[in-house]
Amino acid sequence: MDELKDNRLSVQSNWQAKNVAALEAAFIRPRVYGDTPSFMELPVAWDADDLKGADAIFVGIPWEGDRILNSTTFATMGERPADPDAILTRSGAYDAPEYIRKYSVHYSVLSSGGLWPEVGPGFRLPDHVKVVDYRDVEVKEWDVEETARRAIDKVSDIVRAGAVPLVIGGDHSIPYMVMKAISDNTQGKTGIVFFDTHYDLTPAGGRLNAGNALGRIFASCQVDPKNLVEIGIRGTQSPAEWAQVAEWIGCTVFTITDVEKVGMHEVIARAIEIASQDTERIYVSLDVDVIDPLHFPAQKYPDAFGLTARQVREALRVLSRETNLAGFDICCIGPAYDHKGTSALIANRFYVEVLIGLALRKRSMTNDK
């Protein structure tokens, strides 16, 4: 009798264990840390071994270094916490990776299996691309060079896995970290399409910051300035020297007026042609201050009459579908200045559009074989 009771208890225990596991799988969503969900509630990659087979990999670099106090003065670290009433001294980009992930649940692949009806009947994103979340780079406060080294190492894991890094910053020093990882682990040159209000063309010397990241890229990566295309330049916050540098190095600049005159479709077609000339791939960087703050209020350095969110979406759709995309970042999001998650939703949708573009490109290349 005791043996029978023990058997029943054993069966009951096994049944409970299996059902608890099933319930956990159904209701406990993937987390990268604390209560922060993974991007789109996709699987979490805990180490480099978990990256195998992925087509695209999301990763956060929550670094914010220099912030502009005025046109000539820079502080050395973003203010914590960000002052929601700040005017020129806005900060908080270090909070963006967590903030964007939390709002990414609106696009969770667990909700509909990744169904995107506007792409095509029955189109499910996970059917075409494998995507994981590689968590965040561990930043070292006040030490941008050590943080950059850690970021380069982590993004290098992604590049070596054969995947496209989808990066959430952080300030606009991030493109150097990502491009350095790409350059160190690939052959041939890379072109860059750079969406920004500002030129960001300070020479490479001195401590890495948002202003000299491109200078660092030219100095240490396989990138020719003639393959750099800047889109959306406007306003008075760029030093006059940056415009002179742009002309001197031979990069291509499309101001906001240029976009308004010929349209985003034509600008992107020309950008791809320029960035692709004698290169193997294209890297895309999006500083959100290129967008009109009416559409995207969560900005550190806002300026009126920028690109619309729809124009940026159009550009990202084309870039991800029609080029060999090396990587994509979104930088300079200031969560403290958002309005009820509006910017977070748009930023997440930008990543989704890139993923859809990668999926359609992969499907097209597979069908052509």
Secondary structure, DSSP 8 states (H G I E B T S, - for coil): -HHHHHHHHHHHHHHHHHHHHHHHHHHS--EEETTEE-GGG--B--SGGGGTT-SEEEEEE-----EESSSS-EESS--SS--TT-SSS---GGGHHHHHHHHGGGG-HHHHSSB-TTTSTT-BGGGT--EEEEEE----TT-HHHHHHHHHHHHHHHHHTT-EEEEEESSTTHHHHHHHHHHHTSSS-EEEEEE-SS-----S-SS--TTTHHHHHHHHSS--GGGEEEEEE-SS-S-HHHHHHHHHHT-EEEEHHHHHHH-HHHHHHHHHHHHHTT-SEEEEEEEGGGB-TTT---BSS--SS-B-HHHHHHHHHHHHHHS-EEEEEEE-B-GGG-STTHHHHHHHHHHHHHHHHHHHHHHHHHHH-
